[in-house]
Amino acid sequence: MKKVLIFLLAFITSFSVVSQTTSIKQKCEESGYEIATIYEVEDFSKLINPASWVIKNCKTHLSPDFYYGFYNDRALGKIEVLDLKGALIDVDYCISEKYDIVSCHATKARILYEQGKFNEYKVEKEISLKMIDIKNREANDRYQSKSRDSIVYLNNSLRNMLNSMP
């Protein structure tokens, strides 16, 4: 009887851990929807908490491109609450871990501009614009219409943001 109870306790505990892991993985995979909703209503300060949750919990559940993009989302939230130093830390980390995420470079350029670091801003802006051109060419070569269109749209939005600054 004692062995049966130990087995049942172990089974219930392991099921609970597996169930919790599955729900974390599912929440990680669905986190983009929550972030997209925040972008739609343009209340960027609300990006900080969900992006921080993803950064803390989802590294093993998401692709590197998707995961490190949340550092950019959190940086945008920090910009909104005027934490430029914290935002710069986030995008610098994003760039150090996954250099080819264009949005992290574009956000870094914006932060440098807002900090009055115009020489550094110009360098980062150039890097961003060149990466946008490369990513748009890659999208045209590699993806079908809907995926390609979304990538190009996002990249061109970043280009417009960068070009709106001197």
CNS distance restraints for C-alpha pairs under 8 A (distance, minus, plus):
assign (resid   1 and name CA) (resid   5 and name CA) 6.32 0.50 0.50
assign (resid   2 and name CA) (resid   6 and name CA) 6.23 0.50 0.50
assign (resid   3 and name CA) (resid   7 and name CA) 6.05 0.50 0.50
assign (resid   4 and name CA) (resid   8 and name CA) 6.07 0.50 0.50
assign (resid   5 and name CA) (resid   9 and name CA) 6.03 0.50 0.50
assign (resid   6 and name CA) (resid  10 and name CA) 6.06 0.50 0.50
assign (resid   7 and name CA) (resid  11 and name CA) 6.01 0.50 0.50
assign (resid   8 and name CA) (resid  12 and name CA) 6.02 0.50 0.50
assign (resid   9 and name CA) (resid  13 and name CA) 6.03 0.50 0.50
assign (resid  10 and name CA) (resid  14 and name CA) 6.00 0.50 0.50
assign (resid  11 and name CA) (resid  15 and name CA) 5.96 0.50 0.50
assign (resid  12 and name CA) (resid  16 and name CA) 6.07 0.50 0.50
assign (resid  13 and name CA) (resid  17 and name CA) 6.28 0.50 0.50
assign (resid  14 and name CA) (resid  18 and name CA) 6.10 0.50 0.50
assign (resid  15 and name CA) (resid  19 and name CA) 5.87 0.50 0.50
assign (resid  16 and name CA) (resid  20 and name CA) 5.97 0.50 0.50
assign (resid  17 and name CA) (resid  21 and name CA) 6.06 0.50 0.50
assign (resid  18 and name CA) (resid  22 and name CA) 6.05 0.50 0.50
assign (resid  19 and name CA) (resid  23 and name CA) 6.18 0.50 0.50
assign (resid  20 and name CA) (resid  24 and name CA) 6.14 0.50 0.50
assign (resid  21 and name CA) (resid  25 and name CA) 6.09 0.50 0.50
assign (resid  22 and name CA) (resid  26 and name CA) 6.07 0.50 0.50
assign (resid  23 and name CA) (resid  27 and name CA) 6.00 0.50 0.50
assign (resid  24 and name CA) (resid  28 and name CA) 6.04 0.50 0.50
assign (resid  24 and name CA) (resid  57 and name CA) 7.50 0.50 0.50
assign (resid  24 and name CA) (resid  58 and name CA) 7.71 0.50 0.50
assign (resid  25 and name CA) (resid  29 and name CA) 6.18 0.50 0.50
assign (resid  25 and name CA) (resid  58 and name CA) 7.09 0.50 0.50
assign (resid  25 and name CA) (resid  61 and name CA) 5.76 0.50 0.50
assign (resid  26 and name CA) (resid  30 and name CA) 6.15 0.50 0.50
assign (resid  27 and name CA) (resid  31 and name CA) 5.86 0.50 0.50
assign (resid  28 and name CA) (resid  32 and name CA) 7.96 0.50 0.50
assign (resid  28 and name CA) (resid  54 and name CA) 6.29 0.50 0.50
assign (resid  28 and name CA) (resid  57 and name CA) 7.59 0.50 0.50
assign (resid  28 and name CA) (resid  58 and name CA) 5.62 0.50 0.50
assign (resid  28 and name CA) (resid  61 and name CA) 6.73 0.50 0.50
assign (resid  28 and name CA) (resid  62 and name CA) 7.16 0.50 0.50
assign (resid  29 and name CA) (resid  61 and name CA) 7.49 0.50 0.50
assign (resid  29 and name CA) (resid  62 and name CA) 6.97 0.50 0.50
assign (resid  30 and name CA) (resid  34 and name CA) 7.40 0.50 0.50
assign (resid  31 and name CA) (resid  35 and name CA) 6.46 0.50 0.50
assign (resid  31 and name CA) (resid  50 and name CA) 7.51 0.50 0.50
assign (resid  31 and name CA) (resid  54 and name CA) 7.30 0.50 0.50
assign (resid  32 and name CA) (resid  36 and name CA) 5.98 0.50 0.50
assign (resid  33 and name CA) (resid  37 and name CA) 6.23 0.50 0.50
assign (resid  34 and name CA) (resid  38 and name CA) 6.52 0.50 0.50
assign (resid  34 and name CA) (resid  50 and name CA) 7.64 0.50 0.50
assign (resid  35 and name CA) (resid  39 and name CA) 6.37 0.50 0.50
assign (resid  35 and name CA) (resid  47 and name CA) 6.57 0.50 0.50
assign (resid  35 and name CA) (resid  50 and name CA) 7.22 0.50 0.50
assign (resid  35 and name CA) (resid  51 and name CA) 7.65 0.50 0.50
assign (resid  35 and name CA) (resid  73 and name CA) 7.95 0.50 0.50
assign (resid  36 and name CA) (resid  40 and name CA) 6.21 0.50 0.50
assign (resid  37 and name CA) (resid  41 and name CA) 6.51 0.50 0.50
assign (resid  38 and name CA) (resid  42 and name CA) 5.98 0.50 0.50
assign (resid  38 and name CA) (resid  43 and name CA) 5.87 0.50 0.50
assign (resid  38 and name CA) (resid  44 and name CA) 6.50 0.50 0.50
assign (resid  38 and name CA) (resid  46 and name CA) 6.78 0.50 0.50
assign (resid  38 and name CA) (resid  47 and name CA) 6.74 0.50 0.50
assign (resid  39 and name CA) (resid  43 and name CA) 6.77 0.50 0.50
assign (resid  39 and name CA) (resid  44 and name CA) 6.64 0.50 0.50
assign (resid  43 and name CA) (resid  47 and name CA) 7.77 0.50 0.50
assign (resid  44 and name CA) (resid  48 and name CA) 7.96 0.50 0.50
assign (resid  44 and name CA) (resid  76 and name CA) 6.46 0.50 0.50
assign (resid  44 and name CA) (resid  77 and name CA) 4.91 0.50 0.50
assign (resid  44 and name CA) (resid  80 and name CA) 6.20 0.50 0.50
assign (resid  45 and name CA) (resid  76 and name CA) 7.55 0.50 0.50
assign (resid  45 and name CA) (resid  77 and name CA) 4.22 0.50 0.50
assign (resid  45 and name CA) (resid  78 and name CA) 6.63 0.50 0.50
assign (resid  45 and name CA) (resid  79 and name CA) 7.92 0.50 0.50
assign (resid  45 and name CA) (resid  80 and name CA) 5.33 0.50 0.50
assign (resid  45 and name CA) (resid  81 and name CA) 6.19 0.50 0.50
assign (resid  46 and name CA) (resid  50 and name CA) 7.69 0.50 0.50
assign (resid  46 and name CA) (resid  77 and name CA) 6.40 0.50 0.50
assign (resid  47 and name CA) (resid  51 and name CA) 5.90 0.50 0.50
assign (resid  47 and name CA) (resid  73 and name CA) 6.15 0.50 0.50
assign (resid  47 and name CA) (resid  74 and name CA) 5.66 0.50 0.50
assign (resid  47 and name CA) (resid  76 and name CA) 7.31 0.50 0.50
assign (resid  47 and name CA) (resid  77 and name CA) 5.01 0.50 0.50
assign (resid  48 and name CA) (resid  52 and name CA) 5.92 0.50 0.50
assign (resid  48 and name CA) (resid  73 and name CA) 7.34 0.50 0.50
assign (resid  48 and name CA) (resid  74 and name CA) 4.69 0.50 0.50
assign (resid  48 and name CA) (resid  75 and name CA) 7.61 0.50 0.50
assign (resid  48 and name CA) (resid  77 and name CA) 5.13 0.50 0.50
assign (resid  48 and name CA) (resid  78 and name CA) 6.75 0.50 0.50
assign (resid  49 and name CA) (resid  53 and name CA) 6.18 0.50 0.50
assign (resid  49 and name CA) (resid  74 and name CA) 7.80 0.50 0.50
assign (resid  50 and name CA) (resid  54 and name CA) 6.31 0.50 0.50
assign (resid  51 and name CA) (resid  55 and name CA) 6.16 0.50 0.50
assign (resid  51 and name CA) (resid  70 and name CA) 5.36 0.50 0.50
assign (resid  51 and name CA) (resid  71 and name CA) 7.00 0.50 0.50
assign (resid  51 and name CA) (resid  73 and name CA) 6.31 0.50 0.50
assign (resid  51 and name CA) (resid  74 and name CA) 5.37 0.50 0.50
assign (resid  52 and name CA) (resid  56 and name CA) 6.13 0.50 0.50
assign (resid  52 and name CA) (resid  70 and name CA) 7.81 0.50 0.50
assign (resid  52 and name CA) (resid  74 and name CA) 6.71 0.50 0.50
assign (resid  53 and name CA) (resid  57 and name CA) 6.05 0.50 0.50
assign (resid  53 and name CA) (resid  58 and name CA) 7.93 0.50 0.50
assign (resid  54 and name CA) (resid  58 and name CA) 5.10 0.50 0.50
assign (resid  54 and name CA) (resid  59 and name CA) 7.60 0.50 0.50
assign (resid  54 and name CA) (resid  67 and name CA) 7.57 0.50 0.50
assign (resid  54 and name CA) (resid  70 and name CA) 7.15 0.50 0.50
assign (resid  55 and name CA) (resid  59 and name CA) 6.55 0.50 0.50
assign (resid  55 and name CA) (resid  67 and name CA) 7.08 0.50 0.50
assign (resid  55 and name CA) (resid  68 and name CA) 7.92 0.50 0.50
assign (resid  55 and name CA) (resid  70 and name CA) 6.76 0.50 0.50
assign (resid  55 and name CA) (resid  71 and name CA) 7.28 0.50 0.50
assign (resid  58 and name CA) (resid  62 and name CA) 6.18 0.50 0.50
assign (resid  58 and name CA) (resid  67 and name CA) 7.19 0.50 0.50
assign (resid  59 and name CA) (resid  63 and name CA) 7.92 0.50 0.50
assign (resid  59 and name CA) (resid  64 and name CA) 7.66 0.50 0.50
assign (resid  59 and name CA) (resid  67 and name CA) 6.21 0.50 0.50
assign (resid  62 and name CA) (resid  66 and name CA) 6.29 0.50 0.50
assign (resid  62 and name CA) (resid  67 and name CA) 5.63 0.50 0.50
assign (resid  63 and name CA) (resid  67 and name CA) 5.98 0.50 0.50
assign (resid  64 and name CA) (resid  68 and name CA) 5.82 0.50 0.50
assign (resid  64 and name CA) (resid  98 and name CA) 7.29 0.50 0.50
assign (resid  65 and name CA) (resid  69 and name CA) 6.15 0.50 0.50
assign (resid  65 and name CA) (resid  98 and name CA) 7.13 0.50 0.50
assign (resid  65 and name CA) (resid 101 and name CA) 6.92 0.50 0.50
assign (resid  66 and name CA) (resid  70 and name CA) 7.03 0.50 0.50
assign (resid  67 and name CA) (resid  71 and name CA) 7.75 0.50 0.50
assign (resid  68 and name CA) (resid  72 and name CA) 7.32 0.50 0.50
assign (resid  68 and name CA) (resid  94 and name CA) 5.53 0.50 0.50
assign (resid  68 and name CA) (resid  97 and name CA) 7.58 0.50 0.50
assign (resid  68 and name CA) (resid  98 and name CA) 6.87 0.50 0.50
assign (resid  69 and name CA) (resid  73 and name CA) 6.55 0.50 0.50
assign (resid  69 and name CA) (resid  94 and name CA) 7.17 0.50 0.50
assign (resid  69 and name CA) (resid 101 and name CA) 7.05 0.50 0.50
assign (resid  69 and name CA) (resid 103 and name CA) 7.58 0.50 0.50
assign (resid  69 and name CA) (resid 104 and name CA) 7.30 0.50 0.50
assign (resid  70 and name CA) (resid  74 and name CA) 6.11 0.50 0.50
assign (resid  71 and name CA) (resid  75 and name CA) 6.10 0.50 0.50
assign (resid  71 and name CA) (resid  90 and name CA) 5.33 0.50 0.50
assign (resid  71 and name CA) (resid  91 and name CA) 6.22 0.50 0.50
assign (resid  71 and name CA) (resid  93 and name CA) 7.68 0.50 0.50
assign (resid  71 and name CA) (resid  94 and name CA) 5.99 0.50 0.50
assign (resid  71 and name CA) (resid 104 and name CA) 7.88 0.50 0.50
assign (resid  72 and name CA) (resid  76 and name CA) 6.24 0.50 0.50
assign (resid  72 and name CA) (resid  90 and name CA) 6.65 0.50 0.50
assign (resid  72 and name CA) (resid  91 and name CA) 5.70 0.50 0.50
assign (resid  72 and name CA) (resid  94 and name CA) 7.12 0.50 0.50
assign (resid  72 and name CA) (resid 103 and name CA) 6.76 0.50 0.50
assign (resid  72 and name CA) (resid 104 and name CA) 5.38 0.50 0.50
assign (resid  72 and name CA) (resid 107 and name CA) 7.13 0.50 0.50
assign (resid  73 and name CA) (resid  77 and name CA) 6.50 0.50 0.50
assign (resid  74 and name CA) (resid  78 and name CA) 6.25 0.50 0.50
assign (resid  74 and name CA) (resid  87 and name CA) 7.25 0.50 0.50
assign (resid  74 and name CA) (resid  90 and name CA) 7.27 0.50 0.50
assign (resid  75 and name CA) (resid  79 and name CA) 6.15 0.50 0.50
assign (resid  75 and name CA) (resid  86 and name CA) 7.11 0.50 0.50
assign (resid  75 and name CA) (resid  87 and name CA) 4.04 0.50 0.50
assign (resid  75 and name CA) (resid  88 and name CA) 7.01 0.50 0.50
assign (resid  75 and name CA) (resid  90 and name CA) 5.73 0.50 0.50
assign (resid  75 and name CA) (resid  91 and name CA) 6.52 0.50 0.50
assign (resid  75 and name CA) (resid 107 and name CA) 7.78 0.50 0.50
assign (resid  76 and name CA) (resid  80 and name CA) 6.39 0.50 0.50
assign (resid  76 and name CA) (resid  87 and name CA) 6.88 0.50 0.50
assign (resid  76 and name CA) (resid 107 and name CA) 7.42 0.50 0.50
assign (resid  77 and name CA) (resid  81 and name CA) 6.65 0.50 0.50
assign (resid  77 and name CA) (resid  87 and name CA) 7.94 0.50 0.50
assign (resid  78 and name CA) (resid  82 and name CA) 6.10 0.50 0.50
assign (resid  78 and name CA) (resid  83 and name CA) 4.95 0.50 0.50
assign (resid  78 and name CA) (resid  84 and name CA) 6.58 0.50 0.50
assign (resid  78 and name CA) (resid  86 and name CA) 6.61 0.50 0.50
assign (resid  78 and name CA) (resid  87 and name CA) 5.38 0.50 0.50
assign (resid  79 and name CA) (resid  83 and name CA) 5.49 0.50 0.50
assign (resid  79 and name CA) (resid  84 and name CA) 5.46 0.50 0.50
assign (resid  79 and name CA) (resid  87 and name CA) 6.11 0.50 0.50
assign (resid  79 and name CA) (resid 111 and name CA) 7.65 0.50 0.50
assign (resid  83 and name CA) (resid  87 and name CA) 6.20 0.50 0.50
assign (resid  84 and name CA) (resid  88 and name CA) 6.02 0.50 0.50
assign (resid  84 and name CA) (resid 111 and name CA) 6.43 0.50 0.50
assign (resid  84 and name CA) (resid 115 and name CA) 7.63 0.50 0.50
assign (resid  85 and name CA) (resid  89 and name CA) 6.30 0.50 0.50
assign (resid  86 and name CA) (resid  90 and name CA) 6.39 0.50 0.50
assign (resid  87 and name CA) (resid  91 and name CA) 6.39 0.50 0.50
assign (resid  87 and name CA) (resid 111 and name CA) 7.58 0.50 0.50
assign (resid  88 and name CA) (resid  92 and name CA) 5.91 0.50 0.50
assign (resid  88 and name CA) (resid 108 and name CA) 6.36 0.50 0.50
assign (resid  88 and name CA) (resid 111 and name CA) 6.71 0.50 0.50
assign (resid  89 and name CA) (resid  93 and name CA) 6.13 0.50 0.50
assign (resid  90 and name CA) (resid  94 and name CA) 6.22 0.50 0.50
assign (resid  91 and name CA) (resid  95 and name CA) 6.08 0.50 0.50
assign (resid  91 and name CA) (resid 104 and name CA) 5.20 0.50 0.50
assign (resid  91 and name CA) (resid 105 and name CA) 7.25 0.50 0.50
assign (resid  91 and name CA) (resid 107 and name CA) 7.12 0.50 0.50
assign (resid  91 and name CA) (resid 108 and name CA) 6.08 0.50 0.50
assign (resid  92 and name CA) (resid  96 and name CA) 6.07 0.50 0.50
assign (resid  92 and name CA) (resid 104 and name CA) 7.74 0.50 0.50
assign (resid  92 and name CA) (resid 108 and name CA) 7.50 0.50 0.50
assign (resid  93 and name CA) (resid  97 and name CA) 6.15 0.50 0.50
assign (resid  94 and name CA) (resid  98 and name CA) 5.80 0.50 0.50
assign (resid  94 and name CA) (resid  99 and name CA) 7.08 0.50 0.50
assign (resid  94 and name CA) (resid 101 and name CA) 7.70 0.50 0.50
assign (resid  94 and name CA) (resid 104 and name CA) 6.43 0.50 0.50
assign (resid  95 and name CA) (resid  99 and name CA) 4.34 0.50 0.50
assign (resid  95 and name CA) (resid 100 and name CA) 7.30 0.50 0.50
assign (resid  95 and name CA) (resid 101 and name CA) 7.06 0.50 0.50
assign (resid  95 and name CA) (resid 104 and name CA) 6.43 0.50 0.50
assign (resid  95 and name CA) (resid 105 and name CA) 7.10 0.50 0.50
assign (resid 100 and name CA) (resid 131 and name CA) 7.55 0.50 0.50
assign (resid 101 and name CA) (resid 105 and name CA) 7.06 0.50 0.50
assign (resid 102 and name CA) (resid 106 and name CA) 6.25 0.50 0.50
assign (resid 102 and name CA) (resid 128 and name CA) 6.11 0.50 0.50
assign (resid 102 and name CA) (resid 131 and name CA) 6.30 0.50 0.50
assign (resid 102 and name CA) (resid 132 and name CA) 6.65 0.50 0.50
assign (resid 102 and name CA) (resid 155 and name CA) 7.71 0.50 0.50
assign (resid 103 and name CA) (resid 107 and name CA) 5.96 0.50 0.50
assign (resid 103 and name CA) (resid 158 and name CA) 7.02 0.50 0.50
assign (resid 104 and name CA) (resid 108 and name CA) 6.04 0.50 0.50
assign (resid 105 and name CA) (resid 109 and name CA) 6.23 0.50 0.50
assign (resid 105 and name CA) (resid 124 and name CA) 6.46 0.50 0.50
assign (resid 105 and name CA) (resid 125 and name CA) 7.59 0.50 0.50
assign (resid 105 and name CA) (resid 127 and name CA) 7.34 0.50 0.50
assign (resid 105 and name CA) (resid 128 and name CA) 5.54 0.50 0.50
assign (resid 106 and name CA) (resid 110 and name CA) 6.34 0.50 0.50
assign (resid 106 and name CA) (resid 124 and name CA) 7.29 0.50 0.50
assign (resid 106 and name CA) (resid 125 and name CA) 6.57 0.50 0.50
assign (resid 106 and name CA) (resid 128 and name CA) 5.53 0.50 0.50
assign (resid 106 and name CA) (resid 158 and name CA) 6.59 0.50 0.50
assign (resid 106 and name CA) (resid 162 and name CA) 6.89 0.50 0.50
assign (resid 107 and name CA) (resid 111 and name CA) 6.21 0.50 0.50
assign (resid 108 and name CA) (resid 112 and name CA) 6.15 0.50 0.50
assign (resid 108 and name CA) (resid 121 and name CA) 7.86 0.50 0.50
assign (resid 108 and name CA) (resid 124 and name CA) 7.07 0.50 0.50
assign (resid 109 and name CA) (resid 113 and name CA) 6.14 0.50 0.50
assign (resid 109 and name CA) (resid 120 and name CA) 7.78 0.50 0.50
assign (resid 109 and name CA) (resid 121 and name CA) 4.89 0.50 0.50
assign (resid 109 and name CA) (resid 122 and name CA) 7.42 0.50 0.50
assign (resid 109 and name CA) (resid 124 and name CA) 5.17 0.50 0.50
assign (resid 109 and name CA) (resid 125 and name CA) 5.44 0.50 0.50
assign (resid 109 and name CA) (resid 128 and name CA) 7.97 0.50 0.50
assign (resid 109 and name CA) (resid 162 and name CA) 7.73 0.50 0.50
assign (resid 110 and name CA) (resid 114 and name CA) 6.18 0.50 0.50
assign (resid 110 and name CA) (resid 121 and name CA) 7.26 0.50 0.50
assign (resid 110 and name CA) (resid 162 and name CA) 7.36 0.50 0.50
assign (resid 111 and name CA) (resid 115 and name CA) 6.10 0.50 0.50
assign (resid 112 and name CA) (resid 116 and name CA) 6.27 0.50 0.50
assign (resid 112 and name CA) (resid 117 and name CA) 5.13 0.50 0.50
assign (resid 112 and name CA) (resid 118 and name CA) 6.76 0.50 0.50
assign (resid 112 and name CA) (resid 120 and name CA) 6.63 0.50 0.50
assign (resid 112 and name CA) (resid 121 and name CA) 5.06 0.50 0.50
assign (resid 113 and name CA) (resid 117 and name CA) 5.75 0.50 0.50
assign (resid 113 and name CA) (resid 118 and name CA) 5.71 0.50 0.50
assign (resid 113 and name CA) (resid 121 and name CA) 5.45 0.50 0.50
assign (resid 117 and name CA) (resid 121 and name CA) 6.02 0.50 0.50
assign (resid 118 and name CA) (resid 122 and name CA) 6.10 0.50 0.50
assign (resid 119 and name CA) (resid 123 and name CA) 6.58 0.50 0.50
assign (resid 120 and name CA) (resid 124 and name CA) 6.27 0.50 0.50
assign (resid 121 and name CA) (resid 125 and name CA) 5.92 0.50 0.50
assign (resid 122 and name CA) (resid 126 and name CA) 6.20 0.50 0.50
assign (resid 123 and name CA) (resid 127 and name CA) 6.35 0.50 0.50
assign (resid 124 and name CA) (resid 128 and name CA) 6.09 0.50 0.50
assign (resid 125 and name CA) (resid 129 and name CA) 6.15 0.50 0.50
assign (resid 125 and name CA) (resid 162 and name CA) 6.70 0.50 0.50
assign (resid 126 and name CA) (resid 130 and name CA) 6.17 0.50 0.50
assign (resid 127 and name CA) (resid 131 and name CA) 6.14 0.50 0.50
assign (resid 128 and name CA) (resid 132 and name CA) 6.11 0.50 0.50
assign (resid 129 and name CA) (resid 133 and name CA) 6.41 0.50 0.50
assign (resid 129 and name CA) (resid 159 and name CA) 6.46 0.50 0.50
assign (resid 130 and name CA) (resid 134 and name CA) 6.36 0.50 0.50
assign (resid 131 and name CA) (resid 135 and name CA) 5.98 0.50 0.50
assign (resid 132 and name CA) (resid 136 and name CA) 6.02 0.50 0.50
assign (resid 132 and name CA) (resid 155 and name CA) 5.70 0.50 0.50
assign (resid 132 and name CA) (resid 156 and name CA) 7.55 0.50 0.50
assign (resid 132 and name CA) (resid 159 and name CA) 7.24 0.50 0.50
assign (resid 133 and name CA) (resid 137 and name CA) 6.27 0.50 0.50
assign (resid 134 and name CA) (resid 138 and name CA) 6.17 0.50 0.50
assign (resid 135 and name CA) (resid 139 and name CA) 6.03 0.50 0.50
assign (resid 135 and name CA) (resid 152 and name CA) 7.89 0.50 0.50
assign (resid 135 and name CA) (resid 155 and name CA) 7.71 0.50 0.50
assign (resid 136 and name CA) (resid 140 and name CA) 6.21 0.50 0.50
assign (resid 136 and name CA) (resid 151 and name CA) 7.20 0.50 0.50
assign (resid 136 and name CA) (resid 152 and name CA) 5.50 0.50 0.50
assign (resid 136 and name CA) (resid 155 and name CA) 7.14 0.50 0.50
assign (resid 137 and name CA) (resid 141 and name CA) 6.29 0.50 0.50
assign (resid 138 and name CA) (resid 142 and name CA) 5.90 0.50 0.50
assign (resid 139 and name CA) (resid 143 and name CA) 5.47 0.50 0.50
assign (resid 139 and name CA) (resid 147 and name CA) 7.97 0.50 0.50
assign (resid 139 and name CA) (resid 148 and name CA) 5.15 0.50 0.50
assign (resid 139 and name CA) (resid 151 and name CA) 6.75 0.50 0.50
assign (resid 139 and name CA) (resid 152 and name CA) 7.07 0.50 0.50
assign (resid 140 and name CA) (resid 148 and name CA) 6.14 0.50 0.50
assign (resid 142 and name CA) (resid 148 and name CA) 7.89 0.50 0.50
assign (resid 143 and name CA) (resid 147 and name CA) 5.98 0.50 0.50
assign (resid 143 and name CA) (resid 148 and name CA) 5.15 0.50 0.50
assign (resid 144 and name CA) (resid 148 and name CA) 5.74 0.50 0.50
assign (resid 145 and name CA) (resid 149 and name CA) 5.76 0.50 0.50
assign (resid 146 and name CA) (resid 150 and name CA) 6.23 0.50 0.50
assign (resid 147 and name CA) (resid 151 and name CA) 6.29 0.50 0.50
assign (resid 148 and name CA) (resid 152 and name CA) 6.10 0.50 0.50
assign (resid 149 and name CA) (resid 153 and name CA) 5.89 0.50 0.50
assign (resid 150 and name CA) (resid 154 and name CA) 6.11 0.50 0.50
assign (resid 151 and name CA) (resid 155 and name CA) 6.13 0.50 0.50
assign (resid 152 and name CA) (resid 156 and name CA) 5.95 0.50 0.50
assign (resid 153 and name CA) (resid 157 and name CA) 6.11 0.50 0.50
assign (resid 154 and name CA) (resid 158 and name CA) 6.34 0.50 0.50
assign (resid 155 and name CA) (resid 159 and name CA) 6.21 0.50 0.50
assign (resid 156 and name CA) (resid 160 and name CA) 6.09 0.50 0.50
assign (resid 157 and name CA) (resid 161 and name CA) 6.23 0.50 0.50
assign (resid 158 and name CA) (resid 162 and name CA) 6.19 0.50 0.50
assign (resid 159 and name CA) (resid 163 and name CA) 5.98 0.50 0.50
assign (resid 160 and name CA) (resid 164 and name CA) 6.04 0.50 0.50
assign (resid 161 and name CA) (resid 165 and name CA) 7.09 0.50 0.50
